[in-house]
């Protein structure tokens, strides 16, 4: 699938219906786990330069909203600051308003939860219209799927990191996702 090629020719970052219909997009995200939230906190506290402020974004489905709320509580309990929580729809005309709110204020990092299609659309708008940086972005398990990279386009999410439901980690690079075992666990 050449989603980025089509977007570049049209000048729009939006994913066209035909591209989505042809993609093997994953379904709704599963509920977050305590191990996932803890691993996400560990990733952020280990990041250099130090992360203190985190803007949180999520799709409007109940699972993504719950994951975001759990993260906000945990981050603030650990002494971190959340200057904004931004949600976005699964379908929209452009995603420009939520993208601008999400990228505003130049936080140290962004944390996201959402569906594959919703995040792919939002991340494409972020790259096209804001100063958002995927290398400063961390995602829940629902976004650690190569189909998210395919929908967004390989360069859109380059450097984004996240965690799986079991607490292991992943990173997007070169159009692929690399999965890492939990600390202290040997690779299989």
Secondary structure, 3 states (H helix, E strand, C coil): CCHHHHHHHHCCCCCCHHHHHHCCCCCCCCCCCHHHHHHHHHHHHHCCCCCCEEEEEEECCHHHHHHHHHHHHHHHHCCCECCCEEEECCCCCCCHHHHHHHHCCCCCEEEEECCHHHHHHHHHHHHHHCCCCHHHEEECHHHCCHHHHHHHCCCCCCCCEEECCCCCEEEEECCEEEEECCCCCCCC
